[in-house]
Amino acid sequence: MPPSALDRLASLHIDYPMLFELRNSATERVSHCGVLEFIAEEGMIYMPYWMMENMLLQEGDIVRVKNVTLPKGTYVKLQPHTQDFLDISNPKAILETALRSFSCLTTGDSIMVAYNNKKYYIDIVETKPSSAISIIETDCEVDFAPPLDYKEPERPAVSTSLNKVPAQ
């Protein structure tokens, strides 16, 4: 965000941490985020590409930014896009480390977790106590839904062979 945004927010005596609702009015997509630094050019914000994808934004599109206060999260349900995320030796530890760089989560968003030169996309399926939560200094219960590409193992077909007995 630009430095002028920090000046304006500071004069309003807002709650910390600074959290924001981002809205793409053209598509009615909403997400939430924190701010890393206030160094953008006036009238601009910088956001990660995966967040632009979530919000169906192209570079230069208009985004409405609004300061919000979000409740501390108590629960989040995540769904990896691919099963290979589960093949990581300790996916829970990787996720805990990755989530430290997030200030909040919004139900319906997809986040990207980088590990071993690979990008893993994970959907935020559910958050409690609301659809957008702060995850700063919280102990959140985490649950996993099966990966999007997961297929139930097929059960072996039970062969029922009938012995035909000749009629007498």
Phi, psi and chi 1 to 4 in degrees:
 res  aa     phi    psi   chi1   chi2   chi3   chi4
   1 MET       -  158.8  -64.5  176.2   79.9      -
   2 PRO   -76.0  157.3   21.5  -28.2      -      -
   3 PRO   -56.9  -32.0  -23.6   31.6      -      -
   4 SER   -61.8  -30.6   63.3      -      -      -
   5 ALA   -65.7  -40.7      -      -      -      -
   6 LEU   -63.3  -43.9  176.3   59.9      -      -
   7 ASP   -58.7  -46.7  -65.5  -19.9      -      -
   8 ARG   -65.2  -45.6  178.7   77.3  174.7  126.6
   9 LEU   -63.7  -39.4  -70.3  163.4      -      -
  10 ALA   -63.7  -36.8      -      -      -      -
  11 SER   -72.5  -19.1   71.4      -      -      -
  12 LEU   -88.7   -6.1  -65.0  173.6      -      -
  13 HIS    53.4   54.1  -53.4  -66.8      -      -
  14 ILE   -77.5  165.8   62.7  158.4      -      -
  15 ASP   -73.9  146.2  -68.8  -25.2      -      -
  16 TYR  -107.4  150.1  -74.3   83.2      -      -
  17 PRO   -69.1  153.4   27.2  -33.0      -      -
  18 MET   -72.3  117.1  -72.9 -172.7 -160.5      -
  19 LEU  -123.7  149.9  -59.8  176.2      -      -
  20 PHE  -135.7  146.2  -59.5   92.9      -      -
  21 GLU   -95.9  128.4  174.6 -171.6  -83.0      -
  22 LEU  -107.5  132.1  -57.3  178.3      -      -
  23 ARG  -131.1  126.8 -180.0  177.6  -61.7  -86.9
  24 ASN   -98.3   98.6  176.6   -6.6      -      -
  25 SER   -62.7  -29.2  -62.4      -      -      -
  26 ALA   -65.3  -32.5      -      -      -      -
  27 THR  -116.5   -2.6   61.0      -      -      -
  28 GLU    59.7   28.3  -74.7  -53.6  -48.3      -
  29 ARG   -88.0  137.1  -63.3  -71.6  -80.7 -142.0
  30 VAL  -129.3  138.9  175.0      -      -      -
  31 SER  -142.4  175.8 -170.6      -      -      -
  32 HIS  -134.3  151.6  -62.6   82.2      -      -
  33 CYS  -159.9  171.4   66.5      -      -      -
  34 GLY  -102.8 -167.9      -      -      -      -
  35 VAL  -127.7  135.3   61.5      -      -      -
  36 LEU   -84.5  -48.1 -163.2   53.6      -      -
  37 GLU  -158.5  162.3   47.6 -165.9    4.1      -
  38 PHE  -109.1   74.7  -69.0   90.6      -      -
  39 ILE  -130.3    5.5   59.4  165.3      -      -
  40 ALA   -71.7  160.3      -      -      -      -
  41 GLU   -66.9  154.9  -60.6  164.1   38.8      -
  42 GLU   -56.0  132.2 -160.5   55.8   44.2      -
  43 GLY    83.5    3.7      -      -      -      -
  44 MET  -121.5  156.0  -55.0  -70.6  -97.3      -
  45 ILE  -134.5  152.6   62.4  170.3      -      -
  46 TYR  -111.8  136.3  -61.2  115.7      -      -
  47 MET  -142.0  155.2   62.5  174.3   55.1      -
  48 PRO   -63.6  151.3  -11.2   19.3      -      -
  49 TYR   -58.4  -40.0 -176.9   69.4      -      -
  50 TRP   -62.6  -31.5   61.6  -96.0      -      -
  51 MET   -72.8  -38.0 -171.6  177.2  -89.3      -
  52 MET   -61.8  -40.2  -69.7  179.6   66.3      -
  53 GLU   -62.0  -44.1  -72.9 -179.3  -45.0      -
  54 ASN   -55.1  -40.8  -90.6  -21.1      -      -
  55 MET   -93.6    5.5  -62.4 -166.4   62.6      -
  56 LEU    55.3   47.8  -54.5  175.7      -      -
  57 LEU  -107.6  147.9  -70.3  167.7      -      -
  58 GLN  -109.8  157.3  -60.7  -65.9  -43.2      -
  59 GLU   -56.3  131.0 -165.6  171.2  -38.9      -
  60 GLY    94.5   -9.7      -      -      -      -
  61 ASP   -66.5  159.1  -75.2   -8.3      -      -
  62 ILE   -90.7  134.7  -66.3  179.1      -      -
  63 VAL  -128.1  134.6  177.1      -      -      -
  64 ARG   -89.7  127.8 -170.2  169.9  135.1 -121.1
  65 VAL  -115.4  126.7 -179.9      -      -      -
  66 LYS  -134.8  131.2  177.6  175.2  138.3 -175.1
  67 ASN   -69.0  134.5  173.8 -110.7      -      -
  68 VAL  -137.0  160.2  -67.2      -      -      -
  69 THR  -112.5  122.5  -59.4      -      -      -
  70 LEU  -108.2  146.7  -61.8  175.9      -      -
  71 PRO   -70.2  152.8   25.4  -32.6      -      -
  72 LYS   -67.4  134.0  -75.2 -165.6  178.1  -75.2
  73 GLY   -71.3  143.3      -      -      -      -
  74 THR  -116.6  -19.0   56.6      -      -      -
  75 TYR  -155.5  140.5  173.4   83.0      -      -
  76 VAL  -144.1  136.2   61.8      -      -      -
  77 LYS  -112.9  125.7 -173.8  171.7 -168.6  173.5
  78 LEU  -115.1  149.1  -54.3  171.8      -      -
  79 GLN  -135.8  106.2 -177.1  172.9   39.7      -
  80 PRO   -63.0  148.9  -14.4   25.6      -      -
  81 HIS   -72.3  -32.9  -75.0 -160.4      -      -
  82 THR  -132.0  152.6   56.1      -      -      -
  83 GLN   -64.9  -24.9  -68.6 -175.9   62.1      -
  84 ASP   -62.8  -19.4   57.1  -10.2      -      -
  85 PHE   -61.8  -35.4  179.7   74.8      -      -
  86 LEU   -73.8  -16.0  -55.8  177.3      -      -
  87 ASP   -79.1  -11.9  -65.1  -23.6      -      -
  88 ILE   -62.1  142.0  -63.6  173.3      -      -
  89 SER   -58.7  -37.0   61.8      -      -      -
  90 ASN  -140.7   77.2 -168.8  -12.8      -      -
  91 PRO   -60.7  -31.5   15.1  -22.7      -      -
  92 LYS   -64.6  -44.7 -174.5  175.3 -176.9 -114.7
  93 ALA   -65.2  -41.1      -      -      -      -
  94 ILE   -62.4  -43.3  -59.4  -52.5      -      -
  95 LEU   -64.6  -44.2 -160.4   56.4      -      -
  96 GLU   -60.0  -41.9  -77.9  175.7    3.7      -
  97 THR   -65.5  -45.4  -57.9      -      -      -
  98 ALA   -64.5  -39.1      -      -      -      -
  99 LEU   -69.8  -14.2  -73.1  177.1      -      -
 100 ARG   -65.1  -22.3  -73.8 -171.9 -167.6  123.8
 101 SER   -88.4    3.0   62.9      -      -      -
 102 PHE  -108.0  141.6  -69.6   83.2      -      -
 103 SER   -98.7  -24.6   51.9      -      -      -
 104 CYS  -154.2  163.7   48.3      -      -      -
 105 LEU  -131.3  145.7  -63.2  173.8      -      -
 106 THR  -125.3  128.4  -54.2      -      -      -
 107 THR   -57.3  134.0  -62.0      -      -      -
 108 GLY    98.5  -15.0      -      -      -      -
 109 ASP   -81.4  160.5  -84.1   -0.5      -      -
 110 SER  -116.4  134.3  -70.7      -      -      -
 111 ILE  -111.4  160.5   61.1  171.6      -      -
 112 MET  -115.4  130.1 -169.8  -86.9  -65.2      -
 113 VAL  -117.3  122.6  173.6      -      -      -
 114 ALA   -96.9  133.7      -      -      -      -
 115 TYR  -154.9  131.2  178.6   69.7      -      -
 116 ASN    50.4   50.1  -86.5   -4.4      -      -
 117 ASN    59.7   24.6  -62.6  -38.9      -      -
 118 LYS  -129.6  146.0 -169.5  162.5 -177.0 -173.7
 119 LYS  -104.8  127.9  -65.9  176.9 -178.9  177.7
 120 TYR  -114.0  129.0  -61.6   94.6      -      -
 121 TYR  -101.1  136.2  -71.1   87.3      -      -
 122 ILE  -134.8  128.4  -60.7  170.5      -      -
 123 ASP   -84.1  142.0  -69.9  -17.7      -      -
 124 ILE   -91.5  101.5  -49.0  -59.0      -      -
 125 VAL   -81.3  -38.5  176.8      -      -      -
 126 GLU  -155.4  143.2 -176.1 -179.1   -1.1      -
 127 THR  -135.2  146.3   56.0      -      -      -
 128 LYS  -132.6  145.2  -70.9  179.7 -176.2  176.1
 129 PRO   -89.2   -0.3   31.0  -33.7      -      -
 130 SER  -142.5  179.8   70.7      -      -      -
 131 SER   -75.4   -9.9   62.2      -      -      -
 132 ALA  -137.9  130.7      -      -      -      -
 133 ILE  -133.7  152.1   57.2  171.3      -      -
 134 SER   -86.5  137.4  167.6      -      -      -
 135 ILE  -118.8   21.3   59.7  167.6      -      -
 136 ILE   -82.7  124.8  -62.5  171.4      -      -
 137 GLU    51.3   51.0  -64.9  177.6   15.7      -
 138 THR  -130.0  154.0   58.4      -      -      -
 139 ASP  -106.2  104.5  -78.8  -31.4      -      -
 140 CYS  -101.7  135.8 -117.0      -      -      -
 141 GLU   -74.7  132.5  179.2 -173.9  -20.9      -
 142 VAL  -117.5  132.0  177.5      -      -      -
 143 ASP  -126.4  152.1 -163.8    9.4      -      -
 144 PHE  -118.0  137.0  -77.1   93.8      -      -
 145 ALA   -93.7  155.7      -      -      -      -
 146 PRO   -58.8  145.8  -18.3   27.4      -      -
 147 PRO   -55.1  151.7  -23.9   33.3      -      -
 148 LEU   -57.6  -32.3  -69.7  175.0      -      -
 149 ASP   -94.3   11.7   66.3   -7.8      -      -
 150 TYR   -74.2  136.2  177.9   75.3      -      -
 151 LYS  -123.8  133.6  -70.3 -178.7  178.1   57.0
 152 GLU   -59.6  138.1  -77.1  -77.4  -23.1      -
 153 PRO   -62.9  138.3   -8.3   13.4      -      -
 154 GLU   -76.6  138.5  -69.9 -175.4   24.3      -
 155 ARG   -78.9  140.2  -66.5 -177.1 -177.7  166.9
 156 PRO   -64.5  137.9   12.2  -17.8      -      -
 157 ALA   -65.5  133.7      -      -      -      -
 158 VAL   -84.4  120.9  177.9      -      -      -
 159 SER   -87.5  127.0   63.4      -      -      -
 160 THR  -114.2   99.3   53.9      -      -      -
 161 SER  -100.4  129.8   57.0      -      -      -
 162 LEU   -99.9  127.6  -63.5  174.4      -      -
 163 ASN   -81.9  120.0  -67.4  -27.3      -      -
 164 LYS   -83.2  129.3  -68.3 -173.3 -179.9  179.2
 165 VAL  -108.3  130.0 -179.1      -      -      -
 166 PRO   -63.4  138.5    5.0   -5.7      -      -
 167 ALA   -69.3  146.1      -      -      -      -
 168 GLN  -111.1      -  -65.2 -174.6   -4.1      -
